[in-house]
Amino acid sequence: LARSKPQHTPLIVSLHNFKYHEAKITGEYGEKSGQEQQYMKIEECLGAMSGDVVAVPCEWLKHELIQIGVTPSNIRVIPYGIVKTPFIEKKSHLPKSRRHQGKKIILCPARLVPVKGHRYLIEALYKLRCERDDFHCLLAGEGPELETLQSLSEKLGIASAVSFLGKRKDIPDLMNISDVIVLPSLHDTFPLVILEGQFSAKPVLAANVGGVKEIIDDGADGLLVPPADSEALAEKLRLLLDDDKTRKKLGRQAFQKAMKHWDISFHMRSIENLYQTFETQKRAVGSCKSHRKEQVLDLEILEQIGEKKRSEAEYTIAGEIPEHLKSQLKKEEHYIHVYDLSGVLLQTKAVDSKGCYEFHQLPRGRYVLKSTIEAFGNQFVSLG
């Protein structure tokens, strides 16, 4: 875009995650070849530097981008905002039978992927269940870790204290019937779910990663724990379950912070000001004539990552849907999706009339196959 757009048109880059950092946290980075590791880091840096300015939601992401070479003066920090109305309405549409009456509700709304740290929450719940039976945990989200987490909860003997709800469209209702909201992520940039929890006037217990500490003031409007620490999670959950006064105080102060900082109108105003500022600057110094820059190869990237070894990115996944599902192909066209273990969609292919599918040019690693045929489920594939 930077090469091909008209010179007088500003280019605003908006980054919402730091994939290089996440890949290192999850271990995915270590599984890549040397060329792939270099490309991952360089691509993110050049992408951030190609615009007139890069907008990020928190100081943490700004600092991380500076560490990989992005010019500090080109970065603007604009925190997210959300539409508050669904979360400040206190009426719940959930049936009473689903509210686990008599027990405090712990809600974890997050995709079921390793980077969200659910295993540490389940371990913490096990520690608590050894001493008490006054809570129930709701896990709202879907993902490739479902069976692994279900097996872990059964192995630890706490399956009756945990409900896997799958993908939900009623998160505001779930938050409003909950007593505690927890987010045990190993990596997160600026999680919207914490803003939602604060608008719901509920205490949020979160792992201190990324920009989370820019949302939660530990001990004032929420609680923070180190990542991957089930003991610390159990300790803070115990405090919130035991102390009604502290729990409600944190919720009230979280709501006050949300009203002051996280309304979507604040975010929109900042974004509009950013675009208007750079549009004015570009018009003042740029040409009114629209022209395209010469398109050239990304030599800066190619020179740094060296020669591509073709075998590293030429793995293929080929398969066929089970025989008992093929009847659905006659009713409508269906597709197979390939995801990485972070839940990022990589490729989509149509299933042919015989139920076959193929994906090409994939690097070594682990993947999840999912189909528009619901009964297909999640299929795990390892390459290399």
C-alpha positions as CSV (number, residue, x, y, z in Angstrom):
1,L,0.0,0.0,0.0
2,A,2.8,2.4,0.8
3,R,4.3,1.8,-2.6
4,S,1.2,2.0,-4.7
5,K,-1.1,4.6,-3.1
6,P,-1.2,8.3,-4.2
7,Q,1.6,10.2,-2.5
8,H,-0.8,12.8,-1.0
9,T,-3.0,10.1,0.6
10,P,-1.9,9.3,4.2
11,L,-1.5,5.7,5.3
12,I,-2.5,4.9,8.8
13,V,-1.3,1.5,10.2
14,S,-3.3,0.0,13.1
15,L,-1.7,-2.9,15.0
16,H,-3.6,-5.0,17.5
17,N,-1.2,-7.7,18.4
18,F,2.5,-8.5,18.3
19,K,2.7,-11.8,16.5
20,Y,6.5,-12.1,16.8
21,H,6.2,-11.9,20.6
22,E,3.2,-14.2,20.8
23,A,5.0,-16.9,18.7
24,K,7.9,-16.8,21.1
25,I,5.6,-17.2,24.1
26,T,3.7,-20.1,22.6
27,G,6.8,-21.9,21.4
28,E,5.7,-21.6,17.7
29,Y,8.7,-19.3,17.0
30,G,11.2,-22.1,18.0
31,E,9.6,-24.5,15.6
32,K,10.2,-22.3,12.6
33,S,13.3,-22.5,10.4
34,G,15.9,-19.7,10.6
35,Q,14.5,-18.0,7.5
36,E,11.0,-18.1,8.8
37,Q,12.1,-16.6,12.2
38,Q,13.8,-13.8,10.5
39,Y,10.9,-13.1,8.2
40,M,8.4,-13.1,11.1
41,K,10.4,-10.4,12.9
42,I,11.3,-8.3,9.8
43,E,7.8,-8.4,8.3
44,E,6.3,-6.9,11.5
45,C,8.8,-4.2,11.7
46,L,8.5,-3.1,8.0
47,G,4.8,-3.3,8.2
48,A,4.7,-0.9,11.1
49,M,7.2,1.5,9.5
50,S,5.5,1.6,6.1
51,G,2.8,4.1,7.1
52,D,2.9,7.7,8.1
53,V,1.9,6.6,11.6
54,V,1.1,3.4,13.4
55,A,-1.7,3.4,16.0
56,V,-1.4,0.9,18.9
57,P,-3.7,0.4,21.9
58,C,-1.2,0.5,24.7
59,E,2.3,1.6,25.8
60,W,3.5,-2.0,26.0
61,L,3.0,-2.6,22.3
62,K,4.7,0.7,21.5
63,H,7.7,-0.3,23.6
64,E,7.9,-3.7,21.9
65,L,7.7,-2.2,18.4
66,I,10.5,0.2,19.3
67,Q,12.6,-2.8,20.4
68,I,12.4,-4.3,16.9
69,G,13.3,-1.0,15.2
70,V,10.1,1.0,14.6
71,T,10.7,4.8,14.9
72,P,9.2,6.0,18.3
73,S,7.9,9.3,16.9
74,N,5.8,7.3,14.3
75,I,3.7,5.5,17.0
76,R,0.5,6.8,18.6
77,V,-1.1,5.1,21.6
78,I,-4.9,5.1,21.3
79,P,-6.6,2.7,23.9
80,Y,-9.6,0.7,22.8
81,G,-13.2,1.5,23.7
82,I,-16.4,-0.5,23.6
83,V,-20.1,0.0,23.4
84,K,-21.1,-0.1,27.1
85,T,-24.8,-0.5,26.9
86,P,-25.1,-4.3,26.8
87,F,-22.8,-4.6,29.8
88,I,-24.4,-2.0,32.1
89,E,-27.9,-3.5,31.7
90,K,-28.3,-5.8,34.6
91,K,-31.2,-7.9,33.3
92,S,-30.2,-11.4,32.5
93,H,-32.0,-13.6,29.9
94,L,-30.4,-16.8,31.1
95,P,-32.8,-19.3,32.7
96,K,-32.5,-19.7,36.4
97,S,-31.5,-23.4,36.1
98,R,-28.3,-22.3,34.3
99,R,-27.2,-19.9,37.1
100,H,-25.8,-22.5,39.5
101,Q,-27.7,-21.0,42.4
102,G,-26.0,-21.1,45.8
103,K,-22.5,-21.1,44.2
104,K,-20.3,-18.2,43.2
105,I,-19.7,-18.0,39.4
106,I,-16.3,-17.7,37.9
107,L,-16.4,-16.7,34.2
108,C,-13.5,-17.1,31.8
109,P,-14.5,-15.7,28.3
110,A,-11.6,-16.6,25.9
111,R,-10.8,-18.7,22.9
112,L,-9.7,-22.3,23.8
113,V,-6.1,-21.9,22.5
114,P,-2.9,-22.5,24.5
115,V,-1.9,-18.9,24.7
116,K,-5.0,-18.1,26.7
117,G,-3.6,-20.2,29.6
118,H,-6.8,-22.2,30.5
119,R,-4.8,-25.1,31.9
120,Y,-3.4,-22.9,34.7
121,L,-6.9,-21.8,35.6
122,I,-8.1,-25.5,35.7
123,E,-5.1,-26.3,37.9
124,A,-6.0,-23.4,40.2
125,L,-9.6,-24.6,40.4
126,Y,-8.4,-28.0,41.4
127,K,-6.4,-26.5,44.3
128,L,-9.6,-24.7,45.4
129,R,-11.8,-27.7,45.0
130,C,-9.7,-29.6,47.4
131,E,-10.8,-27.3,50.2
132,R,-14.3,-26.0,49.1
133,D,-17.3,-26.6,46.9
134,D,-18.9,-23.1,46.7
135,F,-18.0,-22.1,43.2
136,H,-18.7,-23.1,39.5
137,C,-16.5,-22.0,36.6
138,L,-17.9,-21.2,33.1
139,L,-15.5,-21.4,30.2
140,A,-17.1,-19.4,27.3
141,G,-15.3,-19.9,24.0
142,E,-14.3,-22.5,21.4
143,G,-11.0,-23.7,20.0
144,P,-8.7,-26.7,19.4
145,E,-7.9,-27.0,23.2
146,L,-11.4,-28.1,24.1
147,E,-10.8,-31.9,24.4
148,T,-7.4,-31.3,26.1
149,L,-9.0,-29.1,28.7
150,Q,-12.0,-31.4,29.2
151,S,-9.6,-34.3,29.8
152,L,-7.5,-32.3,32.3
153,S,-10.6,-31.3,34.3
154,E,-11.8,-34.9,34.4
155,K,-8.3,-36.2,35.3
156,L,-8.2,-33.7,38.2
157,G,-11.7,-34.6,39.3
158,I,-13.2,-31.2,38.9
159,A,-15.4,-31.8,35.8
160,S,-18.6,-31.2,37.8
161,A,-17.3,-27.7,38.8
162,V,-16.5,-26.6,35.2
163,S,-18.9,-26.0,32.3
164,F,-17.6,-25.7,28.7
165,L,-20.1,-23.4,27.0
166,G,-18.6,-23.1,23.5
167,K,-19.0,-20.0,21.4
168,R,-21.5,-17.6,23.0
169,K,-23.3,-14.5,21.8
170,D,-24.6,-13.6,25.3
171,I,-21.3,-12.6,27.0
172,P,-22.9,-9.5,28.6
173,D,-25.5,-11.8,30.3
174,L,-22.9,-14.2,31.4
175,M,-20.8,-11.4,32.9
176,N,-23.8,-10.0,34.7
177,I,-24.6,-13.3,36.5
178,S,-20.9,-13.9,37.4
179,D,-19.1,-12.9,40.5
180,V,-15.6,-13.0,39.2
181,I,-14.1,-12.7,35.7
182,V,-10.7,-14.3,35.1
183,L,-8.3,-14.1,32.1
184,P,-5.2,-16.3,32.7
185,S,-3.5,-15.5,29.3
186,L,0.2,-16.2,28.6
187,H,0.1,-13.3,26.1
188,D,-2.5,-10.6,25.4
189,T,-2.1,-7.0,24.1
190,F,-5.1,-5.1,25.3
191,P,-8.0,-7.5,25.9
192,L,-11.4,-6.2,25.2
193,V,-12.9,-8.7,27.6
194,I,-11.4,-6.8,30.6
195,L,-13.0,-3.6,29.5
196,E,-16.3,-5.5,29.2
197,G,-15.8,-7.0,32.7
198,Q,-15.2,-3.5,34.1
199,F,-18.4,-2.1,32.5
200,S,-20.2,-5.1,34.1
201,A,-18.9,-3.8,37.5
202,K,-17.2,-7.2,38.2
203,P,-13.7,-7.7,39.6
204,V,-11.4,-9.0,36.9
205,L,-8.5,-11.3,37.8
206,A,-5.9,-11.4,35.0
207,A,-2.4,-12.5,34.2
208,N,0.0,-9.5,34.1
209,V,1.0,-9.7,30.4
210,G,1.2,-7.2,27.6
211,G,-0.9,-4.1,28.2
212,V,-3.1,-5.6,30.9
213,K,-1.5,-3.6,33.7
214,E,-2.6,-0.5,31.7
215,I,-6.2,-1.5,32.2
216,I,-6.1,-2.9,35.7
217,D,-4.6,-1.1,38.7
218,D,-3.7,-4.1,40.8
219,G,-5.7,-4.1,44.1
220,A,-7.6,-1.0,43.2
221,D,-10.0,-2.0,40.3
222,G,-8.9,-5.6,39.7
223,L,-6.2,-8.1,40.5
224,L,-3.1,-9.2,38.6
225,V,-1.1,-12.4,38.9
226,P,2.1,-13.6,37.1
227,P,1.4,-15.7,33.9
228,A,1.5,-19.5,34.1
229,D,1.2,-19.5,37.9
230,S,-1.7,-21.7,39.0
231,E,-0.8,-21.2,42.7
232,A,-1.1,-17.4,42.4
233,L,-4.4,-17.8,40.5
234,A,-5.8,-20.0,43.3
235,E,-4.7,-17.6,46.0
236,K,-6.4,-14.5,44.4
237,L,-9.5,-16.5,43.5
238,R,-9.7,-17.7,47.2
239,L,-9.6,-14.0,48.3
240,L,-12.4,-13.0,45.9
241,L,-14.6,-15.9,46.9
242,D,-14.1,-15.4,50.6
243,D,-14.3,-11.6,50.8
244,D,-17.6,-10.2,49.5
245,K,-16.7,-6.7,50.5
246,T,-13.4,-6.7,48.6
247,R,-15.1,-8.3,45.6
248,K,-17.8,-5.7,45.4
249,K,-15.5,-2.8,46.0
250,L,-13.2,-3.9,43.2
251,G,-16.2,-4.2,40.9
252,R,-17.5,-0.7,41.7
253,Q,-14.1,0.9,41.1
254,A,-13.7,-1.1,37.9
255,F,-17.0,0.3,36.7
256,Q,-15.9,3.9,37.5
257,K,-12.7,3.4,35.6
258,A,-14.6,2.0,32.6
259,M,-17.0,4.9,32.5
260,K,-14.1,7.4,32.6
261,H,-11.8,5.7,30.1
262,W,-13.3,2.9,28.0
263,D,-16.4,4.3,26.3
264,I,-16.3,3.8,22.5
265,S,-16.8,7.6,22.0
266,F,-13.4,8.4,23.4
267,H,-11.7,5.9,21.1
268,M,-13.6,7.1,18.0
269,R,-12.7,10.7,18.7
270,S,-9.0,9.9,19.0
271,I,-9.1,7.9,15.8
272,E,-10.9,10.6,13.9
273,N,-8.4,13.2,15.1
274,L,-5.5,11.1,14.0
275,Y,-6.9,10.7,10.5
276,Q,-7.8,14.4,10.2
277,T,-4.3,15.4,11.4
278,F,-2.4,13.4,8.8
279,E,-4.9,14.1,6.0
280,T,-4.2,17.8,6.6
281,Q,-0.5,17.3,6.7
282,K,-0.4,15.3,3.5
283,R,-2.6,17.8,1.6
284,A,-0.2,20.6,2.6
285,V,3.0,18.9,1.4
286,G,1.8,16.4,-1.2
287,S,0.9,16.6,-4.8
288,C,-2.7,16.7,-5.9
289,K,-1.9,14.4,-8.8
290,S,-2.5,10.7,-8.1
291,H,0.4,8.6,-9.3
292,R,1.8,5.2,-8.5
293,K,5.3,4.4,-7.3
294,E,7.3,1.9,-9.1
295,Q,6.5,-1.6,-7.7
296,V,9.6,-3.5,-6.8
297,L,10.4,-6.7,-5.0
298,D,10.7,-6.6,-1.2
299,L,14.5,-6.7,-1.4
300,E,15.0,-5.5,2.1
301,I,13.3,-8.6,3.4
302,L,14.8,-11.0,0.9
303,E,18.3,-9.8,1.6
304,Q,17.9,-10.4,5.3
305,I,16.3,-13.9,5.2
306,G,18.7,-15.3,2.6
307,E,17.8,-18.0,0.1
308,K,14.5,-19.8,0.6
309,K,14.8,-23.5,1.1
310,R,11.9,-24.8,-0.9
311,S,11.4,-27.9,1.2
312,E,10.7,-25.9,4.3
313,A,7.4,-24.6,3.0
314,E,6.2,-27.3,0.8
315,Y,4.4,-29.7,3.0
316,T,0.9,-30.8,2.0
317,I,-2.2,-31.8,3.9
318,A,-4.5,-34.1,1.9
319,G,-7.5,-35.9,3.2
320,E,-11.0,-37.1,2.7
321,I,-14.1,-36.5,4.9
322,P,-15.6,-39.6,6.5
323,E,-18.0,-41.6,4.4
324,H,-21.0,-41.0,6.6
325,L,-20.7,-37.2,6.1
326,K,-20.5,-37.2,2.3
327,S,-24.2,-37.1,2.0
328,Q,-24.1,-33.5,3.1
329,L,-22.1,-32.6,0.0
330,K,-25.1,-33.2,-2.2
331,K,-27.1,-30.6,-0.3
332,E,-24.7,-27.7,-0.4
333,E,-21.0,-26.8,-1.0
334,H,-18.8,-27.3,2.1
335,Y,-15.3,-26.1,3.0
336,I,-12.3,-27.2,5.1
337,H,-10.3,-24.6,7.0
338,V,-6.7,-24.8,8.3
339,Y,-5.9,-23.0,11.5
340,D,-2.6,-22.7,13.4
341,L,-2.6,-23.5,17.1
342,S,-3.2,-19.8,17.9
343,G,-6.6,-20.0,16.2
344,V,-5.5,-18.0,13.1
345,L,-7.1,-19.0,9.9
346,L,-4.4,-19.9,7.3
347,Q,-6.2,-21.4,4.3
348,T,-9.7,-22.4,3.1
349,K,-10.5,-25.0,0.4
350,A,-13.7,-26.3,-1.0
351,V,-14.4,-30.1,-0.5
352,D,-14.8,-31.7,-3.9
353,S,-17.6,-33.9,-5.0
354,K,-15.7,-37.0,-3.7
355,G,-15.2,-35.4,-0.3
356,C,-11.4,-34.8,-0.9
357,Y,-9.4,-31.7,0.0
358,E,-5.7,-30.6,-0.3
359,F,-3.7,-27.8,1.2
360,H,-0.2,-27.0,-0.2
361,Q,2.9,-25.0,0.7
362,L,2.6,-25.2,4.5
363,P,5.7,-25.0,6.7
364,R,6.3,-27.6,9.3
365,G,4.3,-27.4,12.5
366,R,1.0,-28.4,14.0
367,Y,-2.4,-27.4,12.5
368,V,-6.1,-27.8,13.1
369,L,-8.6,-28.7,10.4
370,K,-12.2,-27.6,10.8
371,S,-15.1,-27.9,8.4
372,T,-18.4,-26.2,7.7
373,I,-19.7,-29.7,8.2
374,E,-20.2,-29.4,11.9
375,A,-19.9,-33.2,12.6
376,F,-16.4,-33.1,11.1
377,G,-15.1,-31.7,14.4
378,N,-11.5,-30.6,14.9
379,Q,-8.8,-32.7,13.2
380,F,-5.1,-32.2,14.4
381,V,-2.3,-32.6,11.9
382,S,1.5,-32.4,12.4
383,L,3.8,-31.7,9.5
384,G,7.6,-32.2,9.4
